Amino acid sequence: KIKENTKVIYIETPSNPLLTITDVKAVAELAKKYGLVSMIDNTFASPINQTPLDLGIDISIHSATKYLGGHSDILAGAVAGSQEHMDRIFQKGINFGGNLSDFMAYLLERSIKTLALRVEKHNANAQVLAEYLQDHTLIKKVYYPGLKNHPNHQIAKEQMHGFGGMMSFELRPDLDAIAFQKALKMIKPSMSLAGVESTILMPSVTSHALLSPEERAEIGISDHLLRFSVGIENQEDIINDIEQAFEKVKV
């Protein structure tokens, strides 16, 4: 709801961890109608898969630790927007500090050179994995905008150039999600994401652990939900790792 003191409309799409898609162009138009600044966290999509400024958004931000860095070895952030917005943000950055070290900047510049190649592989692997998991008897639900049964698939198709390497899936209620995660060998548990290696985590005991069970249930975070950052490894290797973990936990 837009209030009298509203200054900014801030969105994240695809969202973490349920991969909900927001109509970026509609949000940009709404912000302009009310004279507000529109901002987007574009981390999950990456600038390869989604270009919000072309859709009318004022400011696009990234956790450069994720796809821009891509090797799980830096901590950085990035902001893009008009010269007017960038001048103000740059001045705030000078005042508040927090600049990257020269070595960190070097690693980020190195990584951006392969960003398009990496994201292309992330996209391809994630699509294959999403379709594989969707048809699996031990999976209750898969959250991935590249699937045609995703409720926001058409919007994602219109505003994204690729569906990304992030997804979530929900195990059947009779399976132990923690045991499944521990049974994985190649896929590692990690709070971070979007590296070249595949990683996984349980939102209910990590990112959303401070919410009550009732609050988590209200927003769709079950104890069987797993967020999956699909890496650029061989697709069969990823599937084989998941299958061997299923064998260990299925009843």
Secondary structure, DSSP 8 states (H G I E B T S, - for coil): ---TT--EEEEESS-TTT-----HHHHHHHHHHTT-EEEEE-TTTHHHH--GGGGT-SEEEEETTTTTT-SS----EEEEE-HHHHHHHHHHHHHH-----HHHHHHHHHHHTTHHHHHHHHHHHHHHHHHHHHT-TTEEEEE-TTSTTSTTHHHHHHH-SS--SEEEEEE-TTS-HHHHHHH-SSSEE-SS--SSS-EEE-GGGTTTTTS-HHHHHHTT--TTEEEEE--SS-HHHHHHHHHHHHHHH--
